[in-house]
Amino acid sequence: MTNNKDYRIEKDSLGEVKIPKNVLWGPQTQRSRNNFKIGGPMPFEMIRALLEVKKAAAIVNKKNHEITNEKADLIVKTVDQLLAGDYADAFPLVVYQTGSGTQTNMNVNEVIVHLAASINPHITLLVNDDVNHSQSSNDVFPTAMAMAAYDAVKKLLTVLSQFEKSLTAKAAEFRQVVKIGRTHLQDATPITFGQEISGWVSQVHHDLSYLEDGKRTLLELPIGATAVGTGLNTVTGFDTAMVEQLSVQKSVDYQLAANKFQALAAHSGLNFVHGILKTLAADLIKIGNDIRFLASGPRAGYGEINIPANEPGSSIMPGKVNPTQIEALTMVCARVFGNDTTISFAASQGNFEMNVYKPLIISSFLESANLLTQVIDSVDRHLIGGITVNRDRMSASVDDSLMTVTALSPHIGYEKSAKIAQKALHEKTSLQEAAVGSGYVTQEEFDNWVDPLAMTNIDR
């Protein structure tokens, strides 16, 4: 290695490379920086996962006497410093690079080597022979993908669980608040607002269940597969030892991939779990749309509920308040839908022994999981708790509705009930007036039979 005022020169298998003098990366990282100025950086969750893999490999290789104790200990010490410190600038490579993630794997290897040299200049680590010992980018990168995705899903589950609790509390709060139900955007029979919210709760609960079950597939790690799945250049038991060590480091019960050839050539688990994220996004759009329609107005819309006025809604209309949390939510969900299409296509690609869309798959997955985590937490904090009801508006809609006539059907039949509803509609009278005036029911019968709260079957 030779130095200049502004840069240093290092060599790799292709020759010399000029590298900015004070950075921690090496020639392969620099080549990637020169050749791929496309898009944003690799998610740092992937860097952290790769560092965990390097630490585990050093420990396992030490036990197997594949590298010296001194080198292994130095790698572990260096990785611990990288995980604890602020070294994001040392990992500058972008998502849109080689489809195997090789350049990011080498970036991590090179940073470990260079930082280790400053920690202990008396031990020389080699990028490939020491830090990358018993590994290939082809198994290390998908291992890190699964680890990073699992961590992201765990965070999402935490906020989603809290979101379910917040909605459950609102369902209880409004358990007996009667409102008109709507189907096809037309009046239907009465429902309580608590019952309506309970539907939202159940949607979220199902999504939680799907994610809890689905995340297990992300526990399968292909480490030890090396280049094509055969485990070439690893000692017997390296794969199981790596899974055990990573499980200890992360306090996660990882499993060895059942078939390493599948684990390198396909990313079915990530594709499957992201499909659950898409399902969650679909449910959140439904819930979000219900909330913003019910809150529409305040006077020319449904106006049945109020949402917090978090910020002014218009630069020209004074006093306007908009459902901005819901707008952020639905935009995130639109992004998740797009990412699902991207991941589905990318998971179908690659040839023979390796899928070569790995960086795109994991960056899209993590973007979806992280955005959903952030927006669900935001909606929970800034909207759900502040929902109140306009009882007068709800009561007026129930009283004015014609569909409470449904309660008369068991007593006078469908046809006579329909005639009463049509009479009220055409003569612009209340349902009660039309019913009593029809001669089919008495005032006392109407009062006994048409009880909106009883019609909700709330105590069943």
Salt bridges, closest charged atoms under 4 A:
GLU10 OE2 - ARG8 NE 2.69
GLU10 OE2 - HIS114 NE2 2.68
ASP12 OD2 - ARG31 NE 2.67
GLU66 OE1 - HIS133 NE2 2.91
ASP73 OD1 - LYS62 NZ 2.82
ASP80 OD1 - LYS55 NZ 2.85
ASP130 OD2 - LYS71 NZ 3.03
ASP151 OD2 - LYS250 NZ 2.75
GLU164 OE2 - HIS205 ND1 2.82
GLU173 OE1 - LYS170 NZ 3.02
GLU196 OE1 - LYS179 NZ 3.17
GLU212 OE1 - LYS215 NZ 3.11
ASP213 OD1 - ARG216 NH2 3.51
ASP239 OD2 - LYS260 NZ 2.81
ASP290 OD2 - LYS286 NZ 2.60
GLU304 OE1 - LYS179 NZ 3.37
GLU304 OE2 - ARG182 NH2 2.76
ASP340 OD1 - HIS274 ND1 2.85
ASP340 OD2 - LYS278 NZ 3.84
GLU367 OE1 - ARG335 NE 3.14
ASP377 OD2 - ARG381 NE 2.86
GLU427 OE2 - LYS423 NZ 3.10
ASP459 OD1 - ARG175 NH2 3.26
